[in-house]
Amino acid sequence: MMKHIPVLLNDVMAALGDIRGRTVVDCTFGAGGYSRAFLDAGANVVAFDRDPNVRADADAMRAEFGDRFTFVPRPFSALAELPGTFDAIVFDLGISSMQIDIPDRGFSFRGDGPLDMRMSGAGTSAAELIEQLSVADLARILRDYGDVSRAGVIARAIKDAAPKTTFALRDLIHNPRDVAPVFQALRIAVNDEMGEVTRALAAVPDHLHAGGMCICVTFHSLEDRLVKNTFRDWTSAPGDPRMPTVASAPFIAMRAVTPSDAELADNPRARSAHMRGVIKSY
């Protein structure tokens, strides 16, 4: 199993600056790499994660840092229900290495396991979703979430075979280039990942102090496009009509960042990562 290495962590920390005494929301706790870095830098942290497998790490962090760390065992769209405003909200999107590396979770085609893919362990598994969907709907998911070539043909093959394991699904796909996109598309659908990001981002403006930051690290073009377009809307919107003298947009864009050659050498899984951020201007 590959050691979990937080992607673009140094760049995230540099963007946040001095966070001593500040409160940072870590919307994607995972293995706790980001949360630990924030806590070590003197911040208070509120962390979200819907994956029950991370609870032991969260409990250990709570024992170590006490009231400075709060864990919310829910999807990060629950940010909308969190009271108050914060100094920073950080998203490290996509799937964690822990989920990929455990065959029983069913996320990866590199190890055989049940075709599950549920981040929370609840709801409809990938195998069940395949059974429930029509060929047309399955093809749409493959096309929209994976940009899969010959989506209709592959959807028909998957539907007819109704695979129950990751290797069974993998072996249905004749073009090796389509395997990863098919798995990605099903995972996104099973976990409503795009809906989660959309709902969580919609809650950000009301949960940041003036001068607060929202930082997103993305790993595939769909989520990166969603983040980029949302940030573009925030940074190009006209000023608050109640304050006609304010000409600036409600958010200021930060420079987009990609991993350095040194980081890629240490962590090849960072190769598709992009970091984008905005600062709330008022």
C-alpha positions in Angstrom: 0.0 0.0 0.0 1.4 3.4 -1.0 1.9 5.8 1.9 -0.6 8.7 1.8 1.1 11.9 0.9 -1.0 15.1 1.0 -0.8 16.7 -2.4 0.3 20.4 -2.8 0.4 20.7 1.0 3.3 23.2 1.0 1.5 25.4 -1.6 -1.7 25.3 0.5 0.2 26.3 3.6 2.0 29.1 1.8 -1.3 30.4 0.5 -2.9 30.4 3.9 0.1 32.1 5.6 0.1 32.6 9.4 -3.0 30.7 10.7 -2.1 30.7 14.4 -5.3 31.1 16.3 -7.4 31.0 13.1 -10.1 28.5 12.3 -9.7 26.4 9.2 -12.4 24.0 7.8 -10.8 20.9 6.3 -13.7 19.6 4.1 -11.9 16.4 3.2 -10.2 14.9 6.2 -9.0 11.6 4.6 -5.8 10.4 6.3 -5.6 13.7 8.2 -2.6 15.2 6.5 -4.0 18.6 5.8 -5.7 18.8 9.3 -2.5 17.9 11.0 -0.5 20.5 9.1 -3.1 23.2 10.0 -3.1 22.1 13.7 0.7 22.0 13.8 0.7 25.6 12.5 -1.4 26.7 15.4 -4.9 26.7 13.8 -8.2 25.3 15.1 -9.7 22.8 12.7 -13.1 21.6 11.8 -12.9 18.5 9.6 -15.5 16.7 7.5 -15.4 13.2 6.1 -18.2 10.8 5.3 -15.9 7.7 5.2 -16.4 5.7 8.4 -12.9 4.2 8.0 -11.2 7.5 8.9 -12.9 7.8 12.3 -10.0 6.1 14.2 -7.6 8.7 12.8 -10.0 11.5 13.7 -10.4 10.2 17.2 -6.7 10.0 17.6 -6.3 13.6 16.4 -9.0 14.8 18.8 -7.1 13.0 21.7 -3.9 14.7 20.7 -5.2 18.3 20.0 -8.3 18.4 22.2 -10.8 21.2 21.6 -8.7 22.6 18.8 -10.0 19.8 16.6 -13.6 19.0 15.7 -14.6 16.1 13.5 -17.9 16.1 11.6 -18.6 12.5 10.2 -20.7 13.8 7.3 -20.2 14.7 3.6 -18.7 18.1 3.1 -22.0 19.5 1.6 -23.0 19.6 5.3 -20.9 22.8 5.5 -24.1 24.6 4.6 -25.5 23.6 8.1 -22.4 24.6 10.0 -23.0 27.7 12.2 -20.6 30.7 12.0 -17.9 31.9 9.7 -14.3 30.8 9.3 -10.9 32.0 8.3 -10.3 29.4 5.6 -12.2 26.5 3.9 -10.0 23.9 2.2 -11.0 21.1 -0.2 -8.7 18.3 -1.2 -11.1 16.7 -3.7 -11.2 13.3 -5.4 -10.5 9.9 -3.9 -7.9 9.2 -1.2 -5.0 6.8 -1.6 -6.4 4.8 1.4 -9.6 4.1 -0.5 -7.8 3.2 -3.7 -5.4 0.8 -2.0 -8.0 -1.3 -0.1 -9.4 -3.8 -2.6 -12.5 -4.5 -0.5 -13.6 -0.8 -1.1 -14.0 -1.6 -4.8 -12.5 1.7 -6.1 -9.6 0.3 -8.1 -9.1 -2.1 -11.0 -5.6 -2.9 -9.7 -6.9 -5.3 -7.0 -9.9 -7.6 -7.1 -12.8 -6.9 -4.7 -16.5 -6.3 -4.6 -17.7 -3.6 -7.0 -18.7 -1.2 -4.2 -17.1 2.3 -4.5 -19.2 3.9 -1.7 -17.2 6.4 0.2 -19.7 6.4 3.1 -20.3 2.7 3.1 -24.1 3.5 2.8 -26.4 3.7 -0.1 -26.2 2.2 -3.5 -23.1 0.3 -4.5 -21.6 0.5 -8.0 -22.8 -3.1 -8.8 -26.4 -2.2 -7.6 -26.3 1.1 -9.6 -25.5 -0.9 -12.8 -28.4 -3.1 -12.1 -30.8 -0.2 -11.6 -29.7 2.0 -14.6 -30.9 1.7 -18.2 -28.2 1.2 -20.8 -28.9 4.8 -22.0 -28.4 6.2 -18.5 -25.3 4.2 -17.9 -23.9 5.4 -21.2 -24.6 9.0 -20.2 -22.7 8.5 -16.9 -19.7 7.0 -18.7 -19.8 9.9 -21.2 -20.4 12.8 -18.8 -18.2 11.6 -15.9 -15.4 9.7 -17.7 -15.4 11.0 -21.3 -15.4 7.3 -22.2 -15.0 6.5 -25.9 -17.8 4.2 -27.3 -19.8 4.8 -24.1 -22.9 3.1 -25.6 -21.1 -0.1 -26.5 -19.4 -0.3 -23.2 -22.6 0.5 -21.3 -24.4 -2.4 -23.1 -21.6 -4.8 -22.3 -21.6 -3.8 -18.6 -25.3 -4.0 -18.4 -25.5 -7.4 -19.9 -22.7 -8.8 -17.8 -23.8 -7.1 -14.5 -20.3 -7.4 -13.0 -20.1 -7.9 -9.2 -16.3 -7.5 -8.8 -13.7 -4.9 -9.9 -11.8 -7.5 -12.0 -15.1 -8.6 -13.7 -15.8 -5.0 -14.7 -12.2 -4.4 -15.8 -12.2 -7.5 -18.0 -15.3 -6.3 -19.8 -13.5 -3.3 -21.2 -11.4 -4.2 -24.2 -9.5 -0.9 -24.6 -7.2 -0.4 -21.7 -7.4 3.3 -22.0 -11.1 3.2 -21.1 -10.7 1.2 -17.9 -9.7 4.1 -15.6 -12.4 6.5 -17.1 -15.1 3.8 -16.6 -14.1 3.3 -12.9 -13.9 7.1 -12.4 -17.4 7.7 -13.9 -19.1 5.0 -11.8 -17.4 6.2 -8.6 -18.5 9.8 -9.3 -22.1 8.6 -9.9 -22.2 6.3 -6.9 -21.0 9.1 -4.5 -22.7 12.1 -6.3 -19.3 13.8 -6.2 -20.2 16.6 -8.6 -23.4 17.4 -6.6 -21.4 17.3 -3.4 -18.9 19.8 -4.7 -21.6 22.1 -6.1 -23.6 22.2 -2.8 -20.5 22.7 -0.7 -19.1 25.5 -2.9 -22.5 27.2 -2.7 -22.2 27.3 1.1 -18.7 28.9 1.1 -19.5 32.6 0.6 -21.7 32.6 3.7 -19.1 30.7 5.8 -16.0 32.9 5.3 -15.0 36.0 7.1 -14.0 39.0 5.0 -10.4 38.3 4.1 -11.0 34.5 4.4 -9.8 32.0 1.8 -11.3 29.1 0.0 -8.7 26.7 -1.5 -9.6 23.7 -3.7 -7.2 21.0 -4.8 -8.7 19.1 -7.7 -7.6 15.9 -9.5 -9.7 15.5 -12.7 -11.0 17.9 -15.3 -14.7 17.7 -14.3 -14.2 18.9 -10.7 -11.5 21.4 -11.8 -13.8 22.9 -14.3 -16.6 23.2 -11.8 -14.2 24.9 -9.3 -12.7 27.2 -11.9 -16.1 28.3 -13.2 -17.4 28.9 -9.7 -14.4 30.9 -8.7 -14.6 32.9 -12.0 -18.3 33.8 -11.2 -17.3 34.9 -7.7 -14.4 37.0 -8.9 -16.1 38.6 -11.8 -19.5 39.4 -10.2 -20.4 43.1 -9.7 -20.1 44.7 -6.3 -22.9 44.4 -3.7 -25.7 46.7 -4.9 -26.2 47.8 -1.3 -22.7 49.2 -1.5 -22.5 51.1 -4.9 -19.1 52.5 -4.1 -17.6 49.0 -4.0 -16.3 48.3 -7.5 -14.5 45.0 -6.7 -16.0 41.6 -7.0 -16.9 39.8 -3.7 -13.8 37.5 -4.2 -10.3 38.0 -5.5 -8.7 35.1 -7.5 -5.4 33.5 -6.4 -2.8 32.2 -8.8 -3.5 28.6 -9.9 -0.8 26.1 -8.9 0.3 22.7 -10.1 2.8 20.3 -8.5 6.5 20.9 -8.9 8.8 18.4 -10.5 10.2 17.6 -7.0 6.7 16.8 -5.7 5.9 14.7 -8.7 9.1 12.7 -8.2 8.0 12.0 -4.6 4.3 11.4 -5.3 3.3 10.4 -8.9 -0.3 10.5 -7.9 -0.1 14.3 -7.7 0.4 14.6 -11.5 -3.2 15.8 -12.3 -3.6 18.1 -9.3 -4.5 21.8 -9.6 -4.8 24.2 -6.7 -7.1 27.1 -7.1 -8.1 29.7 -4.5 -10.0 32.9 -3.8 -10.0 35.5 -1.1 -13.2 37.0 0.2 -12.9 40.7 -0.3 -15.8 41.9 1.8 
